[in-house]
Amino acid sequence: ADPCVLVDWLLSKQWHDLDTLHQSLWQGLFAQPHKAA
């Protein structure tokens, strides 16, 4: 396999996982009522 393709796949998978984590964190924050201190 082409190393460049493998690197691209790993990076895209990593960023996808980060984006999913970020969305779940935001949903978790806004799911709970919270007030700015």
PQR file of N, CA, C, O and H, with PARSE charges and radii, in Angstrom:
ATOM      1  N   ALA A   1       0.846  -1.202   0.000 -0.4000 1.5000
ATOM      2  CA  ALA A   1       0.000   0.000   0.000 -0.0000 2.0000
ATOM      3  C   ALA A   1       0.881   1.252   0.000  0.5500 1.7000
ATOM      4  O   ALA A   1       1.978   1.254   0.559 -0.5500 1.4000
ATOM      5  N   ASP A   2       0.391   2.298  -0.626 -0.4000 1.5000
ATOM      6  CA  ASP A   2       1.143   3.548  -0.692 -0.0000 2.0000
ATOM      7  C   ASP A   2       1.143   4.209   0.691  0.5500 1.7000
ATOM      8  O   ASP A   2       0.075   4.457   1.252 -0.5500 1.4000
ATOM      9  H   ASP A   2      -0.500   2.297  -1.080  0.4000 1.0000
ATOM     10  N   PRO A   3       2.328   4.498   1.247 -0.5600 1.5000
ATOM     11  CA  PRO A   3       2.387   5.122   2.578  0.2800 2.0000
ATOM     12  C   PRO A   3       1.604   6.432   2.640  0.5500 1.7000
ATOM     13  O   PRO A   3       0.994   6.739   3.664 -0.5500 1.4000
ATOM     14  N   CYS A   4       1.617   7.198   1.563 -0.4000 1.5000
ATOM     15  CA  CYS A   4       0.892   8.472   1.568 -0.0000 2.0000
ATOM     16  C   CYS A   4      -0.605   8.235   1.725  0.5500 1.7000
ATOM     17  O   CYS A   4      -1.286   8.966   2.445 -0.5500 1.4000
ATOM     18  H   CYS A   4       2.113   6.948   0.732  0.4000 1.0000
ATOM     19  N   VAL A   5      -1.112   7.211   1.047 -0.4000 1.5000
ATOM     20  CA  VAL A   5      -2.536   6.896   1.152 -0.0000 2.0000
ATOM     21  C   VAL A   5      -2.860   6.456   2.576  0.5500 1.7000
ATOM     22  O   VAL A   5      -3.894   6.823   3.133 -0.5500 1.4000
ATOM     23  H   VAL A   5      -0.559   6.617   0.462  0.4000 1.0000
ATOM     24  N   LEU A   6      -1.957   5.661   3.157 -0.4000 1.5000
ATOM     25  CA  LEU A   6      -2.173   5.193   4.520 -0.0000 2.0000
ATOM     26  C   LEU A   6      -2.190   6.362   5.501  0.5500 1.7000
ATOM     27  O   LEU A   6      -3.034   6.421   6.396 -0.5500 1.4000
ATOM     28  H   LEU A   6      -1.117   5.363   2.704  0.4000 1.0000
ATOM     29  N   VAL A   7      -1.250   7.292   5.323 -0.4000 1.5000
ATOM     30  CA  VAL A   7      -1.191   8.469   6.196 -0.0000 2.0000
ATOM     31  C   VAL A   7      -2.462   9.301   6.044  0.5500 1.7000
ATOM     32  O   VAL A   7      -3.038   9.746   7.037 -0.5500 1.4000
ATOM     33  H   VAL A   7      -0.565   7.244   4.596  0.4000 1.0000
ATOM     34  N   ASP A   8      -2.897   9.509   4.803 -0.4000 1.5000
ATOM     35  CA  ASP A   8      -4.122  10.280   4.569 -0.0000 2.0000
ATOM     36  C   ASP A   8      -5.306   9.617   5.253  0.5500 1.7000
ATOM     37  O   ASP A   8      -6.151  10.293   5.840 -0.5500 1.4000
ATOM     38  H   ASP A   8      -2.429   9.147   3.996  0.4000 1.0000
ATOM     39  N   TRP A   9      -5.364   8.283   5.176 -0.4000 1.5000
ATOM     40  CA  TRP A   9      -6.484   7.559   5.786 -0.0000 2.0000
ATOM     41  C   TRP A   9      -6.446   7.707   7.301  0.5500 1.7000
ATOM     42  O   TRP A   9      -7.474   7.936   7.938 -0.5500 1.4000
ATOM     43  H   TRP A   9      -4.678   7.734   4.699  0.4000 1.0000
ATOM     44  N   LEU A  10      -5.243   7.571   7.876 -0.4000 1.5000
ATOM     45  CA  LEU A  10      -5.117   7.697   9.330 -0.0000 2.0000
ATOM     46  C   LEU A  10      -5.508   9.099   9.783  0.5500 1.7000
ATOM     47  O   LEU A  10      -6.213   9.261  10.779 -0.5500 1.4000
ATOM     48  H   LEU A  10      -4.408   7.385   7.358  0.4000 1.0000
ATOM     49  N   LEU A  11      -5.044  10.120   9.045 -0.4000 1.5000
ATOM     50  CA  LEU A  11      -5.357  11.495   9.426 -0.0000 2.0000
ATOM     51  C   LEU A  11      -6.853  11.759   9.306  0.5500 1.7000
ATOM     52  O   LEU A  11      -7.448  12.363  10.198 -0.5500 1.4000
ATOM     53  H   LEU A  11      -4.471   9.989   8.236  0.4000 1.0000
ATOM     54  N   SER A  12      -7.462  11.318   8.220 -0.4000 1.5000
ATOM     55  CA  SER A  12      -8.889  11.563   8.031 -0.0000 2.0000
ATOM     56  C   SER A  12      -9.693  10.844   9.108  0.5500 1.7000
ATOM     57  O   SER A  12     -10.684  11.377   9.607 -0.5500 1.4000
ATOM     58  H   SER A  12      -6.978  10.828   7.494  0.4000 1.0000
ATOM     59  N   LYS A  13      -9.265   9.626   9.469 -0.4000 1.5000
ATOM     60  CA  LYS A  13      -9.968   8.892  10.520 -0.0000 2.0000
ATOM     61  C   LYS A  13      -9.800   9.601  11.858  0.5500 1.7000
ATOM     62  O   LYS A  13     -10.752   9.712  12.631 -0.5500 1.4000
ATOM     63  H   LYS A  13      -8.460   9.193   9.065  0.4000 1.0000
ATOM     64  N   GLN A  14      -8.582  10.083  12.131 -0.4000 1.5000
ATOM     65  CA  GLN A  14      -8.319  10.765  13.398 -0.0000 2.0000
ATOM     66  C   GLN A  14      -9.156  12.035  13.500  0.5500 1.7000
ATOM     67  O   GLN A  14      -9.767  12.307  14.533 -0.5500 1.4000
ATOM     68  H   GLN A  14      -7.809   9.993  11.503  0.4000 1.0000
ATOM     69  N   TRP A  15      -9.178  12.813  12.408 -0.4000 1.5000
ATOM     70  CA  TRP A  15      -9.936  14.061  12.443 -0.0000 2.0000
ATOM     71  C   TRP A  15     -11.426  13.778  12.552  0.5500 1.7000
ATOM     72  O   TRP A  15     -12.151  14.516  13.219 -0.5500 1.4000
ATOM     73  H   TRP A  15      -8.682  12.592  11.569  0.4000 1.0000
ATOM     74  N   HIS A  16     -11.891  12.710  11.898 -0.4000 1.5000
ATOM     75  CA  HIS A  16     -13.305  12.352  12.004 -0.0000 2.0000
ATOM     76  C   HIS A  16     -13.646  12.006  13.447  0.5500 1.7000
ATOM     77  O   HIS A  16     -14.690  12.414  13.956 -0.5500 1.4000
ATOM     78  H   HIS A  16     -11.303  12.110  11.356  0.4000 1.0000
ATOM     79  N   ASP A  17     -12.764  11.252  14.110 -0.4000 1.5000
ATOM     80  CA  ASP A  17     -13.002  10.885  15.503 -0.0000 2.0000
ATOM     81  C   ASP A  17     -12.998  12.126  16.388  0.5500 1.7000
ATOM     82  O   ASP A  17     -13.819  12.244  17.298 -0.5500 1.4000
ATOM     83  H   ASP A  17     -11.916  10.920  13.696  0.4000 1.0000
ATOM     84  N   LEU A  18     -12.069  13.058  16.120 -0.4000 1.5000
ATOM     85  CA  LEU A  18     -12.019  14.284  16.907 -0.0000 2.0000
ATOM     86  C   LEU A  18     -13.287  15.100  16.709  0.5500 1.7000
ATOM     87  O   LEU A  18     -13.830  15.650  17.667 -0.5500 1.4000
ATOM     88  H   LEU A  18     -11.403  12.962  15.381  0.4000 1.0000
ATOM     89  N   ASP A  19     -13.765  15.182  15.457 -0.4000 1.5000
ATOM     90  CA  ASP A  19     -14.969  15.949  15.169 -0.0000 2.0000
ATOM     91  C   ASP A  19     -16.171  15.329  15.866  0.5500 1.7000
ATOM     92  O   ASP A  19     -17.021  16.042  16.399 -0.5500 1.4000
ATOM     93  H   ASP A  19     -13.324  14.736  14.679  0.4000 1.0000
ATOM     94  N   THR A  20     -16.244  13.996  15.864 -0.4000 1.5000
ATOM     95  CA  THR A  20     -17.339  13.310  16.544 -0.0000 2.0000
ATOM     96  C   THR A  20     -17.275  13.573  18.037  0.5500 1.7000
ATOM     97  O   THR A  20     -18.300  13.820  18.673 -0.5500 1.4000
ATOM     98  H   THR A  20     -15.553  13.416  15.431  0.4000 1.0000
ATOM     99  N   LEU A  21     -16.069  13.521  18.600 -0.4000 1.5000
ATOM    100  CA  LEU A  21     -15.898  13.789  20.028 -0.0000 2.0000
ATOM    101  C   LEU A  21     -16.304  15.222  20.348  0.5500 1.7000
ATOM    102  O   LEU A  21     -16.982  15.467  21.346 -0.5500 1.4000
ATOM    103  H   LEU A  21     -15.237  13.321  18.083  0.4000 1.0000
ATOM    104  N   HIS A  22     -15.894  16.165  19.510 -0.4000 1.5000
ATOM    105  CA  HIS A  22     -16.217  17.575  19.716 -0.0000 2.0000
ATOM    106  C   HIS A  22     -17.727  17.791  19.695  0.5500 1.7000
ATOM    107  O   HIS A  22     -18.268  18.507  20.538 -0.5500 1.4000
ATOM    108  H   HIS A  22     -15.343  15.966  18.699  0.4000 1.0000
ATOM    109  N   GLN A  23     -18.407  17.170  18.730 -0.4000 1.5000
ATOM    110  CA  GLN A  23     -19.860  17.312  18.637 -0.0000 2.0000
ATOM    111  C   GLN A  23     -20.533  16.729  19.870  0.5500 1.7000
ATOM    112  O   GLN A  23     -21.471  17.325  20.401 -0.5500 1.4000
ATOM    113  H   GLN A  23     -17.968  16.589  18.045  0.4000 1.0000
ATOM    114  N   SER A  24     -20.065  15.570  20.335 -0.4000 1.5000
ATOM    115  CA  SER A  24     -20.686  14.940  21.497 -0.0000 2.0000
ATOM    116  C   SER A  24     -20.454  15.793  22.743  0.5500 1.7000
ATOM    117  O   SER A  24     -21.322  15.872  23.613 -0.5500 1.4000
ATOM    118  H   SER A  24     -19.304  15.086  19.904  0.4000 1.0000
ATOM    119  N   LEU A  25     -19.282  16.432  22.832 -0.4000 1.5000
ATOM    120  CA  LEU A  25     -19.014  17.308  23.970 -0.0000 2.0000
ATOM    121  C   LEU A  25     -19.951  18.509  23.958  0.5500 1.7000
ATOM    122  O   LEU A  25     -20.513  18.865  24.994 -0.5500 1.4000
ATOM    123  H   LEU A  25     -18.577  16.368  22.126  0.4000 1.0000
ATOM    124  N   TRP A  26     -20.126  19.137  22.795 -0.4000 1.5000
ATOM    125  CA  TRP A  26     -21.020  20.287  22.688 -0.0000 2.0000
ATOM    126  C   TRP A  26     -22.458  19.887  23.005  0.5500 1.7000
ATOM    127  O   TRP A  26     -23.170  20.608  23.703 -0.5500 1.4000
ATOM    128  H   TRP A  26     -19.670  18.848  21.953  0.4000 1.0000
ATOM    129  N   GLN A  27     -22.884  18.719  22.482 -0.4000 1.5000
ATOM    130  CA  GLN A  27     -24.247  18.261  22.754 -0.0000 2.0000
ATOM    131  C   GLN A  27     -24.414  18.003  24.246  0.5500 1.7000
ATOM    132  O   GLN A  27     -25.467  18.295  24.812 -0.5500 1.4000
ATOM    133  H   GLN A  27     -22.305  18.133  21.915  0.4000 1.0000
ATOM    134  N   GLY A  28     -23.380  17.457  24.889 -0.4000 1.5000
ATOM    135  CA  GLY A  28     -23.424  17.203  26.322 -0.0000 2.0000
ATOM    136  C   GLY A  28     -23.531  18.505  27.105  0.5500 1.7000
ATOM    137  O   GLY A  28     -24.260  18.586  28.093 -0.5500 1.4000
ATOM    138  H   GLY A  28     -22.524  17.220  24.429  0.4000 1.0000
ATOM    139  N   LEU A  29     -22.800  19.525  26.657 -0.4000 1.5000
ATOM    140  CA  LEU A  29     -22.847  20.815  27.343 -0.0000 2.0000
ATOM    141  C   LEU A  29     -24.229  21.443  27.224  0.5500 1.7000
ATOM    142  O   LEU A  29     -24.792  21.913  28.213 -0.5500 1.4000
ATOM    143  H   LEU A  29     -22.208  19.459  25.854  0.4000 1.0000
ATOM    144  N   PHE A  30     -24.769  21.448  26.021 -0.4000 1.5000
ATOM    145  CA  PHE A  30     -26.038  22.126  25.793 -0.0000 2.0000
ATOM    146  C   PHE A  30     -27.225  21.284  26.227  0.5500 1.7000
ATOM    147  O   PHE A  30     -28.338  21.796  26.345 -0.5500 1.4000
ATOM    148  H   PHE A  30     -24.312  21.066  25.218  0.4000 1.0000
ATOM    149  N   ALA A  31     -27.000  19.991  26.468 -0.4000 1.5000
ATOM    150  CA  ALA A  31     -28.091  19.149  26.949 -0.0000 2.0000
ATOM    151  C   ALA A  31     -28.409  19.485  28.406  0.5500 1.7000
ATOM    152  O   ALA A  31     -29.540  19.300  28.857 -0.5500 1.4000
ATOM    153  H   ALA A  31     -26.096  19.575  26.373  0.4000 1.0000
ATOM    154  N   GLN A  32     -27.413  19.977  29.137 -0.4000 1.5000
ATOM    155  CA  GLN A  32     -27.625  20.331  30.541 -0.0000 2.0000
ATOM    156  C   GLN A  32     -27.821  21.837  30.652  0.5500 1.7000
ATOM    157  O   GLN A  32     -27.093  22.600  30.017 -0.5500 1.4000
ATOM    158  H   GLN A  32     -26.495  20.127  28.770  0.4000 1.0000
ATOM    159  N   PRO A  33     -28.777  22.273  31.436 -0.5600 1.5000
ATOM    160  CA  PRO A  33     -28.918  23.714  31.681  0.2800 2.0000
ATOM    161  C   PRO A  33     -27.713  24.208  32.477  0.5500 1.7000
ATOM    162  O   PRO A  33     -27.360  23.631  33.506 -0.5500 1.4000
ATOM    163  N   HIS A  34     -27.098  25.258  32.003 -0.4000 1.5000
ATOM    164  CA  HIS A  34     -25.955  25.798  32.730 -0.0000 2.0000
ATOM    165  C   HIS A  34     -25.989  27.314  32.623  0.5500 1.7000
ATOM    166  O   HIS A  34     -26.495  27.864  31.644 -0.5500 1.4000
ATOM    167  H   HIS A  34     -27.385  25.727  31.167  0.4000 1.0000
ATOM    168  N   LYS A  35     -25.454  27.980  33.621 -0.4000 1.5000
ATOM    169  CA  LYS A  35     -25.442  29.437  33.621 -0.0000 2.0000
ATOM    170  C   LYS A  35     -24.001  29.920  33.612  0.5500 1.7000
ATOM    171  O   LYS A  35     -23.131  29.320  34.244 -0.5500 1.4000
ATOM    172  H   LYS A  35     -25.042  27.534  34.416  0.4000 1.0000
ATOM    173  N   ALA A  36     -23.757  30.999  32.898 -0.4000 1.5000
ATOM    174  CA  ALA A  36     -22.412  31.560  32.870 -0.0000 2.0000
ATOM    175  C   ALA A  36     -22.108  32.165  34.235  0.5500 1.7000
ATOM    176  O   ALA A  36     -22.933  32.888  34.796 -0.5500 1.4000
ATOM    177  H   ALA A  36     -24.464  31.486  32.384  0.4000 1.0000
ATOM    178  N   ALA A  37     -20.944  31.875  34.760 -0.4000 1.5000
ATOM    179  CA  ALA A  37     -20.572  32.384  36.075 -0.0000 2.0000
ATOM    180  C   ALA A  37     -20.275  33.884  35.991  0.5500 1.7000
ATOM    181  O   ALA A  37     -19.942  34.505  37.000 -0.5500 1.4000
ATOM    182  H   ALA A  37     -20.274  31.288  34.304  0.4000 1.0000
TER
END
